[in-house]
């Protein structure tokens, strides 16, 4: 699976986690979810999906 094949939300999550602005706050999750303007549970679900598909 290529980066461009992912949903826009998944691309945004990967970009936020890979940049220094979000990596420190990603552990808490709430701040990253706020930054992405999504629910925390949605963020958790998308990260689980990405991990299952080897995007970690």
SEFIZA-3560 file (N, C-alpha, C; in Angstrom, 3 decimals):
REM SEFIZA-3560
<numar><xx>0.835</xx><yy>-1.168</yy><zz>0.000</zz><atom>N</atom></numar>
<numar><xx>0.000</xx><yy>0.000</yy><zz>0.000</zz><atom>CA</atom></numar>
<numar><xx>0.891</xx><yy>1.246</yy><zz>0.000</zz><atom>C</atom></numar>
<numar><xx>0.604</xx><yy>2.151</yy><zz>-0.893</zz><atom>N</atom></numar>
<numar><xx>1.379</xx><yy>3.377</yy><zz>-1.004</zz><atom>CA</atom></numar>
<numar><xx>0.723</xx><yy>4.488</yy><zz>-0.198</zz><atom>C</atom></numar>
<numar><xx>1.529</xx><yy>5.452</yy><zz>0.187</zz><atom>N</atom></numar>
<numar><xx>1.040</xx><yy>6.593</yy><zz>0.962</zz><atom>CA</atom></numar>
<numar><xx>-0.125</xx><yy>7.278</yy><zz>0.252</zz><atom>C</atom></numar>
<numar><xx>-0.008</xx><yy>7.460</yy><zz>-1.039</zz><atom>N</atom></numar>
<numar><xx>-1.057</xx><yy>8.147</yy><zz>-1.802</zz><atom>CA</atom></numar>
<numar><xx>-2.343</xx><yy>7.331</yy><zz>-1.904</zz><atom>C</atom></numar>
<numar><xx>-2.268</xx><yy>6.043</yy><zz>-1.644</zz><atom>N</atom></numar>
<numar><xx>-3.455</xx><yy>5.188</yy><zz>-1.677</zz><atom>CA</atom></numar>
<numar><xx>-4.281</xx><yy>5.293</yy><zz>-0.397</zz><atom>C</atom></numar>
<numar><xx>-3.688</xx><yy>5.858</yy><zz>0.654</zz><atom>N</atom></numar>
<numar><xx>-4.378</xx><yy>5.981</yy><zz>1.931</zz><atom>CA</atom></numar>
<numar><xx>-5.418</xx><yy>7.093</yy><zz>1.890</zz><atom>C</atom></numar>
<numar><xx>-6.388</xx><yy>7.000</yy><zz>2.808</zz><atom>N</atom></numar>
<numar><xx>-7.364</xx><yy>8.067</yy><zz>2.954</zz><atom>CA</atom></numar>
<numar><xx>-6.652</xx><yy>9.345</yy><zz>3.384</zz><atom>C</atom></numar>
<numar><xx>-7.249</xx><yy>10.480</yy><zz>3.086</zz><atom>N</atom></numar>
<numar><xx>-6.665</xx><yy>11.773</yy><zz>3.451</zz><atom>CA</atom></numar>
<numar><xx>-6.422</xx><yy>11.850</yy><zz>4.953</zz><atom>C</atom></numar>
<numar><xx>-7.358</xx><yy>11.359</yy><zz>5.753</zz><atom>N</atom></numar>
<numar><xx>-7.197</xx><yy>11.378</yy><zz>7.204</zz><atom>CA</atom></numar>
<numar><xx>-5.973</xx><yy>10.574</yy><zz>7.632</zz><atom>C</atom></numar>
<numar><xx>-5.788</xx><yy>9.399</yy><zz>7.054</zz><atom>N</atom></numar>
<numar><xx>-4.623</xx><yy>8.571</yy><zz>7.382</zz><atom>CA</atom></numar>
<numar><xx>-3.327</xx><yy>9.273</yy><zz>6.983</zz><atom>C</atom></numar>
<numar><xx>-3.325</xx><yy>9.922</yy><zz>5.840</zz><atom>N</atom></numar>
<numar><xx>-2.150</xx><yy>10.681</yy><zz>5.415</zz><atom>CA</atom></numar>
<numar><xx>-1.846</xx><yy>11.792</yy><zz>6.415</zz><atom>C</atom></numar>
<numar><xx>-2.885</xx><yy>12.498</yy><zz>6.882</zz><atom>N</atom></numar>
<numar><xx>-2.698</xx><yy>13.569</yy><zz>7.852</zz><atom>CA</atom></numar>
<numar><xx>-2.146</xx><yy>13.042</yy><zz>9.174</zz><atom>C</atom></numar>
<numar><xx>-2.633</xx><yy>11.873</yy><zz>9.600</zz><atom>N</atom></numar>
<numar><xx>-2.138</xx><yy>11.273</yy><zz>10.849</zz><atom>CA</atom></numar>
<numar><xx>-0.659</xx><yy>10.934</yy><zz>10.717</zz><atom>C</atom></numar>
<numar><xx>-0.279</xx><yy>10.313</yy><zz>9.614</zz><atom>N</atom></numar>
<numar><xx>1.123</xx><yy>9.949</yy><zz>9.402</zz><atom>CA</atom></numar>
<numar><xx>1.998</xx><yy>11.193</yy><zz>9.356</zz><atom>C</atom></numar>
<numar><xx>1.538</xx><yy>12.209</yy><zz>8.661</zz><atom>N</atom></numar>
<numar><xx>2.325</xx><yy>13.445</yy><zz>8.555</zz><atom>CA</atom></numar>
<numar><xx>2.468</xx><yy>14.115</yy><zz>9.925</zz><atom>C</atom></numar>
<numar><xx>1.405</xx><yy>14.132</yy><zz>10.719</zz><atom>N</atom></numar>
<numar><xx>1.471</xx><yy>14.740</yy><zz>12.050</zz><atom>CA</atom></numar>
<numar><xx>2.402</xx><yy>13.959</yy><zz>12.963</zz><atom>C</atom></numar>
<numar><xx>2.349</xx><yy>12.642</yy><zz>12.891</zz><atom>N</atom></numar>
<numar><xx>3.217</xx><yy>11.825</yy><zz>13.734</zz><atom>CA</atom></numar>
<numar><xx>4.672</xx><yy>11.905</yy><zz>13.305</zz><atom>C</atom></numar>
<numar><xx>4.909</xx><yy>12.090</yy><zz>12.023</zz><atom>N</atom></numar>
<numar><xx>6.286</xx><yy>12.124</yy><zz>11.541</zz><atom>CA</atom></numar>
<numar><xx>6.931</xx><yy>13.495</yy><zz>11.710</zz><atom>C</atom></numar>
<numar><xx>6.123</xx><yy>14.517</yy><zz>11.904</zz><atom>N</atom></numar>
<numar><xx>6.694</xx><yy>15.853</yy><zz>12.100</zz><atom>CA</atom></numar>
<numar><xx>6.942</xx><yy>16.091</yy><zz>13.585</zz><atom>C</atom></numar>
<numar><xx>7.859</xx><yy>16.960</yy><zz>13.885</zz><atom>N</atom></numar>
<numar><xx>8.205</xx><yy>17.228</yy><zz>15.278</zz><atom>CA</atom></numar>
<numar><xx>7.101</xx><yy>17.967</yy><zz>16.018</zz><atom>C</atom></numar>
<numar><xx>6.220</xx><yy>18.650</yy><zz>15.307</zz><atom>N</atom></numar>
<numar><xx>5.174</xx><yy>19.415</yy><zz>15.989</zz><atom>CA</atom></numar>
<numar><xx>4.161</xx><yy>18.515</yy><zz>16.683</zz><atom>C</atom></numar>
<numar><xx>3.953</xx><yy>17.304</yy><zz>16.198</zz><atom>N</atom></numar>
<numar><xx>2.927</xx><yy>16.455</yy><zz>16.783</zz><atom>CA</atom></numar>
<numar><xx>3.436</xx><yy>15.242</yy><zz>17.524</zz><atom>C</atom></numar>
<numar><xx>4.678</xx><yy>14.888</yy><zz>17.333</zz><atom>N</atom></numar>
<numar><xx>5.171</xx><yy>13.633</yy><zz>17.890</zz><atom>CA</atom></numar>
<numar><xx>5.166</xx><yy>13.635</yy><zz>19.419</zz><atom>C</atom></numar>
<numar><xx>5.502</xx><yy>14.763</yy><zz>20.044</zz><atom>N</atom></numar>
<numar><xx>5.513</xx><yy>14.826</yy><zz>21.503</zz><atom>CA</atom></numar>
<numar><xx>4.108</xx><yy>14.734</yy><zz>22.074</zz><atom>C</atom></numar>
<numar><xx>3.132</xx><yy>15.299</yy><zz>21.388</zz><atom>N</atom></numar>
<numar><xx>1.757</xx><yy>15.292</yy><zz>21.870</zz><atom>CA</atom></numar>
<numar><xx>0.999</xx><yy>14.035</yy><zz>21.463</zz><atom>C</atom></numar>
<numar><xx>1.546</xx><yy>13.271</yy><zz>20.560</zz><atom>N</atom></numar>
<numar><xx>0.845</xx><yy>12.093</yy><zz>20.056</zz><atom>CA</atom></numar>
<numar><xx>0.631</xx><yy>11.049</yy><zz>21.132</zz><atom>C</atom></numar>
<numar><xx>1.512</xx><yy>11.020</yy><zz>22.129</zz><atom>N</atom></numar>
<numar><xx>1.378</xx><yy>10.054</yy><zz>23.205</zz><atom>CA</atom></numar>
<numar><xx>0.065</xx><yy>10.285</yy><zz>23.951</zz><atom>C</atom></numar>
<numar><xx>-0.295</xx><yy>11.526</yy><zz>24.149</zz><atom>N</atom></numar>
<numar><xx>-1.541</xx><yy>11.838</yy><zz>24.840</zz><atom>CA</atom></numar>
<numar><xx>-2.741</xx><yy>11.595</yy><zz>23.936</zz><atom>C</atom></numar>
<numar><xx>-2.593</xx><yy>11.765</yy><zz>22.664</zz><atom>N</atom></numar>
<numar><xx>-3.669</xx><yy>11.470</yy><zz>21.727</zz><atom>CA</atom></numar>
<numar><xx>-4.692</xx><yy>12.579</yy><zz>21.606</zz><atom>C</atom></numar>
<numar><xx>-5.134</xx><yy>13.123</yy><zz>22.722</zz><atom>N</atom></numar>
<numar><xx>-6.163</xx><yy>14.153</yy><zz>22.688</zz><atom>CA</atom></numar>
<numar><xx>-5.710</xx><yy>15.370</yy><zz>21.893</zz><atom>C</atom></numar>
<numar><xx>-4.470</xx><yy>15.785</yy><zz>22.102</zz><atom>N</atom></numar>
<numar><xx>-3.968</xx><yy>16.968</yy><zz>21.399</zz><atom>CA</atom></numar>
<numar><xx>-3.839</xx><yy>16.706</yy><zz>19.902</zz><atom>C</atom></numar>
<numar><xx>-3.405</xx><yy>15.512</yy><zz>19.541</zz><atom>N</atom></numar>
<numar><xx>-3.299</xx><yy>15.169</yy><zz>18.126</zz><atom>CA</atom></numar>
<numar><xx>-4.685</xx><yy>15.106</yy><zz>17.492</zz><atom>C</atom></numar>
<numar><xx>-5.638</xx><yy>14.534</yy><zz>18.198</zz><atom>N</atom></numar>
<numar><xx>-7.018</xx><yy>14.473</yy><zz>17.691</zz><atom>CA</atom></numar>
<numar><xx>-7.576</xx><yy>15.879</yy><zz>17.513</zz><atom>C</atom></numar>
<numar><xx>-7.299</xx><yy>16.768</yy><zz>18.452</zz><atom>N</atom></numar>
<numar><xx>-7.743</xx><yy>18.152</yy><zz>18.328</zz><atom>CA</atom></numar>
<numar><xx>-7.082</xx><yy>18.817</yy><zz>17.133</zz><atom>C</atom></numar>
<numar><xx>-5.801</xx><yy>18.573</yy><zz>16.960</zz><atom>N</atom></numar>
<numar><xx>-5.064</xx><yy>19.152</yy><zz>15.829</zz><atom>CA</atom></numar>
<numar><xx>-5.662</xx><yy>18.691</yy><zz>14.501</zz><atom>C</atom></numar>
<numar><xx>-6.054</xx><yy>17.439</yy><zz>14.431</zz><atom>N</atom></numar>
<numar><xx>-6.629</xx><yy>16.878</yy><zz>13.211</zz><atom>CA</atom></numar>
<numar><xx>-8.136</xx><yy>17.115</yy><zz>13.106</zz><atom>C</atom></numar>
<numar><xx>-8.715</xx><yy>17.682</yy><zz>14.175</zz><atom>N</atom></numar>
<numar><xx>-10.145</xx><yy>17.979</yy><zz>14.242</zz><atom>CA</atom></numar>
<numar><xx>-11.007</xx><yy>16.731</yy><zz>14.063</zz><atom>C</atom></numar>
<numar><xx>-10.640</xx><yy>15.681</yy><zz>14.829</zz><atom>N</atom></numar>
<numar><xx>-11.398</xx><yy>14.427</yy><zz>14.820</zz><atom>CA</atom></numar>
<numar><xx>-11.576</xx><yy>13.963</yy><zz>16.262</zz><atom>C</atom></numar>
<numar><xx>-12.437</xx><yy>12.987</yy><zz>16.450</zz><atom>N</atom></numar>
<numar><xx>-12.647</xx><yy>12.387</yy><zz>17.770</zz><atom>CA</atom></numar>
<numar><xx>-11.442</xx><yy>11.504</yy><zz>18.126</zz><atom>C</atom></numar>
<numar><xx>-11.167</xx><yy>11.399</yy><zz>19.413</zz><atom>N</atom></numar>
<numar><xx>-10.056</xx><yy>10.571</yy><zz>19.874</zz><atom>CA</atom></numar>
<numar><xx>-10.237</xx><yy>9.120</yy><zz>19.444</zz><atom>C</atom></numar>
<numar><xx>-11.446</xx><yy>8.596</yy><zz>19.547</zz><atom>N</atom></numar>
<numar><xx>-11.699</xx><yy>7.200</yy><zz>19.159</zz><atom>CA</atom></numar>
<numar><xx>-11.440</xx><yy>6.992</yy><zz>17.669</zz><atom>C</atom></numar>
<numar><xx>-11.774</xx><yy>7.982</yy><zz>16.845</zz><atom>N</atom></numar>
<numar><xx>-11.492</xx><yy>7.888</yy><zz>15.413</zz><atom>CA</atom></numar>
<numar><xx>-9.992</xx><yy>7.826</yy><zz>15.185</zz><atom>C</atom></numar>
<numar><xx>-9.251</xx><yy>8.661</yy><zz>15.889</zz><atom>N</atom></numar>
<numar><xx>-7.794</xx><yy>8.646</yy><zz>15.777</zz><atom>CA</atom></numar>
<numar><xx>-7.234</xx><yy>7.282</yy><zz>16.171</zz><atom>C</atom></numar>
<numar><xx>-7.708</xx><yy>6.749</yy><zz>17.291</zz><atom>N</atom></numar>
<numar><xx>-7.231</xx><yy>5.443</yy><zz>17.744</zz><atom>CA</atom></numar>
<numar><xx>-7.532</xx><yy>4.356</yy><zz>16.715</zz><atom>C</atom></numar>
<numar><xx>-8.712</xx><yy>4.410</yy><zz>16.156</zz><atom>N</atom></numar>
<numar><xx>-9.113</xx><yy>3.421</yy><zz>15.155</zz><atom>CA</atom></numar>
<numar><xx>-8.237</xx><yy>3.505</yy><zz>13.912</zz><atom>C</atom></numar>
<numar><xx>-7.977</xx><yy>4.714</yy><zz>13.452</zz><atom>N</atom></numar>
<numar><xx>-7.156</xx><yy>4.885</yy><zz>12.250</zz><atom>CA</atom></numar>
<numar><xx>-5.716</xx><yy>4.460</yy><zz>12.512</zz><atom>C</atom></numar>
<numar><xx>-5.182</xx><yy>4.741</yy><zz>13.693</zz><atom>N</atom></numar>
<numar><xx>-3.812</xx><yy>4.319</yy><zz>14.016</zz><atom>CA</atom></numar>
<numar><xx>-3.736</xx><yy>2.796</yy><zz>14.074</zz><atom>C</atom></numar>
<numar><xx>-4.755</xx><yy>2.157</yy><zz>14.638</zz><atom>N</atom></numar>
<numar><xx>-4.788</xx><yy>0.688</yy><zz>14.654</zz><atom>CA</atom></numar>
<numar><xx>-4.795</xx><yy>0.142</yy><zz>13.227</zz><atom>C</atom></numar>
<numar><xx>-5.581</xx><yy>0.751</yy><zz>12.349</zz><atom>N</atom></numar>
<numar><xx>-5.622</xx><yy>0.342</yy><zz>10.949</zz><atom>CA</atom></numar>
<numar><xx>-4.243</xx><yy>0.480</yy><zz>10.307</zz><atom>C</atom></numar>
<numar><xx>-3.592</xx><yy>1.614</yy><zz>10.546</zz><atom>N</atom></numar>
<numar><xx>-2.273</xx><yy>1.849</yy><zz>9.955</zz><atom>CA</atom></numar>
<numar><xx>-1.245</xx><yy>0.853</yy><zz>10.487</zz><atom>C</atom></numar>
<numar><xx>-1.319</xx><yy>0.534</yy><zz>11.763</zz><atom>N</atom></numar>
<numar><xx>-0.388</xx><yy>-0.434</yy><zz>12.340</zz><atom>CA</atom></numar>
<numar><xx>-0.596</xx><yy>-1.823</yy><zz>11.744</zz><atom>C</atom></numar>
<numar><xx>-1.847</xx><yy>-2.213</yy><zz>11.553</zz><atom>N</atom></numar>
<numar><xx>-2.135</xx><yy>-3.521</yy><zz>10.945</zz><atom>CA</atom></numar>
<numar><xx>-1.593</xx><yy>-3.590</yy><zz>9.510</zz><atom>C</atom></numar>
<numar><xx>-1.515</xx><yy>-2.435</yy><zz>8.857</zz><atom>N</atom></numar>
<numar><xx>-1.039</xx><yy>-2.403</yy><zz>7.481</zz><atom>CA</atom></numar>
<numar><xx>0.412</xx><yy>-1.948</yy><zz>7.381</zz><atom>C</atom></numar>
<numar><xx>1.144</xx><yy>-2.087</yy><zz>8.490</zz><atom>N</atom></numar>
<numar><xx>2.593</xx><yy>-1.862</yy><zz>8.525</zz><atom>CA</atom></numar>
<numar><xx>3.000</xx><yy>-0.419</yy><zz>8.233</zz><atom>C</atom></numar>
<numar><xx>2.224</xx><yy>0.544</yy><zz>8.718</zz><atom>N</atom></numar>
<numar><xx>2.589</xx><yy>1.961</yy><zz>8.586</zz><atom>CA</atom></numar>
<numar><xx>3.087</xx><yy>2.497</yy><zz>9.917</zz><atom>C</atom></numar>
<numar><xx>3.852</xx><yy>1.705</yy><zz>10.665</zz><atom>N</atom></numar>
<numar><xx>4.373</xx><yy>2.175</yy><zz>11.948</zz><atom>CA</atom></numar>
<numar><xx>5.855</xx><yy>2.374</yy><zz>11.879</zz><atom>C</atom></numar>
//
